[in-house]
Amino acid sequence: MLLKNVTKGKIDVPHFVLVFGPDGVGKSSFGAGAPSVIFLGTEEGTSNLDVARFPAPNKFSDVVQAIEELSKENHDYKTLVVDSLDWLEPLVWSAVCTEGGQKSIEDFGYGKGYVLALKKWQEMIGALKVLRAQKKMNIVLIAHSHVKVFNDPSQPASYDRYQLKLNDKAAALFREAVDAVLFANYETFVKKEGNAKAKAFGDGARVIFTERRPAFDAKNRMGLPFQIPLSWADYVSACSASSPDQTKIIKSDISDLIETVTDKSLKEIMQKTFLEAGENVEQLKVILNRIRTRLS
């Protein structure tokens, strides 16, 4: 009987996280702090780090091959860091163009090239999940950020915020695949006195934010505190002390998917239904499944 095999409590699984932020903030150093690391990607971000690394891939198939070799071969590595996703994206587009006989990802027309690119990214994510399951390895994905106008259906006007420096469809795919999207940045304070212009200041402290705010994208499924020092040790410590909130997790996943909708009227309907569900977890589950089905 299945009831005899029911278990309770947290399940200790390897980490699968995406860290993004501006140049030089310390994203690669965060990944290097994980146990027994091997890096996959360009060598530029790790040139000053004493870490193991694969040769820089020349084509997307090299990336998948490296991940699959880690899954099949015997080794002592416990963490794979992919650095960075936006550096790999042109390799994905090149593979799509080669297979489709086009010179540019735009030549497919009507966004079809980016849809085909998603299949390549899904192949990579699938390989990463196999690696995580078979070898119990942590997966750390790194990406750069850029400031982009965000059209929030719940607000009367759009606004700028930090987002993943990836095609929107690819960004949404990775946001849903990982357990946490962590925005890394310098801790900044703004002070305004009287009619003088506001001034920003800080002491150089580097932090990661774990929940979305108007200024940046972020999420987590582990019940992490909003802000954590930018280090692997502090992140793992916060995970150990966390208490996941199922409602918050589902709402975060719904928000991520709604962002990918390009039809303005459909997006507004989804947003309205989402807001009306409030904190009703069962209703939120239904909404999440409907959106996934609609977008699949």
N, C-alpha and C positions, 0 to 999 in steps of 0.2 A: 504493500500500500504506500502511496505517495506521502501520506501524513506522517509516516514513520521517519521520513527523510527530511522533514521540515527543520530548518535551522533559524537561529535568531542572532541579532547583533550585527556589528559592522563586519564587512568582508575586507580583509587586507589585500588590496590589489595594487599593482605598480601604478605610478602616476602617469597621466596622459594630459599634458598641459601645453598651452600656447602662450608664449610671452612676447609682447610687442611693445614698441616704443621708439623714441627718436634715436638717432645715431649717438653712439658713445655713452649711453646711459648705464650700460653694464649687463645687457641681455646675455651675451655670450659668457660672461663671467658667472652669471646666475646658473647657466647650464653646466659650466665647468665645475661648479660646486657640488654637483650630484655625484653619487658613487660610481666608480669605474666607468668613466665616460669615454665614448667614442663619437667624434663629430662627423657629420656628412653634409657637404656643401662647399662653398667657397672657402679658401684658406685665409682670406683677408680679415675676417672677424676674429680669428683665433691665432693669428701670427704671433701674438705676445703671450699666448697661454701654453703651458706645458701639458698638452693633452694629446691623445691618440686621435688620428683623423684618417678618413678615407681620402684617396686622391680626388681632387675636384672633378665632378662628373662633367663630361662633355655633351651628354645627351640624357634624356629623361630615362631611358631604359637602364642607364648606369645607376640611377638612383634606386629604382625598383630592385635591380640585381643586388645592390649592396644590402638592402633591407632583407631580402630573401636569404642571402648568405648568412646573415646574422641569425636568422631563424633556423637554418639547417646545420651550420657548422658548430663545432665545439669551441668555446671561447670563455673568457672570464669577464666580459663587459656586462655591466648592469644598467647602463643608461645610454640611449641613443639621443643625440642632439642634432636636429636638422636645422642648419643655419645658412641661409634663411629661406623661407617660403617664397618671398618676393624675388629672390635671386634665382630660384628654381622655376618660377612661372614662365619666363621666356623659353626654357627647355621644353616645358609642357606644350606651349603654343607651337614651337618648332616641330614637335612630334606630330601634332594634329595636322599641321600644314603639309608635312611630308606625306602622311597617309592620305590626306584629302586632295593632294595635288594643287595646293594653293600657295601663293607667295607670302600672304599675310593672314593673320587670324581674322582680320576684318573682311577679307575677300569672300568668306563664306556667305556673308550677308545676313541681315536681320538677327544678329547675335548668335547665329548657329555655331560659329566657331567656338564661342565661349561655352556653349552647351556641350560640345564635343570635348572640350578641355576638362569639363567636370568629370567625364568618364575616366580620364587619365588620373585626375586627383583622387577619384574614388578607388582606383586601382592601388594607388600609393597608400591611402588610408587603410584599405583592406589588408595590405601587407604589414602595415604598422600594428594593426590589431592582432594579426597572427603572431607577430614577434612578441608583443606584450603578453599574449596568452601562453605561448609555447616556451619562451625563455624567461618569462617574468621580468622583463626589462622595463624600466621607466622610459617614457617617450617625452621629449621636450622639443617643441616646435618653436622656432624663433622667426619673427617677422618685424619689419620696420613699420612705422606709422606715418600717416600723412593727415593733414588737416583738410577736411572735406565738408561741404554743405550737407546737412542732414535735414531731410523733409519729414518732420514728425507730424503724422496725421492728427495727433491729439492737441497740437499747438497751432495758433493762428499764423505763425511765421516760422520759416526755416532758420537754422543756426549752424555755426561751425562746430565741429568736434573732431577729436583724434579718432581715426579708424584704421583698420588694417590696410596696408598698402598692397592690396590684391584686387583683382576683379571682384565685383560685388557678389557674384554667384559663388566664386571660389571661397571668398571670405565667409559667406553664410554656411557653406559646407563644412569648413573647418570649425567654425564656432559651435556647430551642433555636435561634431564628432568628438571634441575634447571634453574633459571634465571641468576645465577651467580656462578662461581667457583672462590673462593677467596683463594689465596695462602698467608698464614700467616708466617712471619719470622722476624728475627731481622734485622734492617737496618744496612747494612755492607758497608764499603768503602774500596777500595784497593788502596794502594799507593806504587809507585815504584820510587826509586831514583837511577839514574845511573845504574850500573851493579848489584846492590844489589838485593836480592830476594824480590819480592813484598810481602807486609805485609797487612793483613786485620785488620781493627779496626772499632769500633763503640761505641756508648754511651748507648747501651741497649734498644734503642727505638724499639718498636714492630709495624710492619706495615702489611697491607694486600695489595697485588698486584692484580689488576683486569683484566689485559690483559696478554696473553701469551708472553713469551720471550724464547730464547733458553735455559735458565737456569731453567725454571719452566713452569708448565701448569697453565692456568687461563683463565677466560672469563667473560663477563657480557653482558646483553641485555639492560642495563639502561643508557649507555653512561657515565659510571663512570670515574673519573680521574684515571690515571694509579696507583697511590699510595695513600693510606688512612691510617691514624692511626688505630691501631687495637683496635677499640671499637665500640659497637653497635651504640652509639650516633653519632659518626663520619660517620659511614656507612650510617645511615638513612639520615643524613644531606646531604651527597653527593648524595644520591638517589633523594632527593627533588630538588636539584639544577641541576640534570642531564638532558641531551637532547639525547635520544637514536638515534643511527645511524643505519637505517635498513640494509644498505649494510654491515656494520661491523658485525652485528648480524648474518646475513646469512652466511658470510664468516667464522665466528667462528664455526657455526654449521657444515658446510661442512668439515672444518679441523678436528673437533672432529670425524666425521664419517669416514673420510679417514684413520685416525689412527687405526681404528678397522680392516681394511682390511689386511688379512694375505697373500694373493696372491700378490707377488712382482710385477709381470707384470701388473696386474689389478690396483694395487695401483699407479704405475707410470703413467698409462693412465689417471686415475682419477685426479692425481695431475697436469698433463699437461693440461687437459681440464679446471681445476679450475684456473690455472694461466692464461690461455688464455682469460678467461672471464673477467679478470681485475675487474673493478668497475661497470660493467653492471649488475644492480640489477635484471632485468628480466631474463637474461641468468643464473645468479647465482641461481635464484629460480628454474629454470628448472633442473640445475645440482643437487641441493639439493634434489628435488623430485625423480630424477633418482637414486641417490645413496641410498636414503631411500628404494626405491622399490627393488633395487638390493640386499640390505642387509637384507630385511625383510624375 
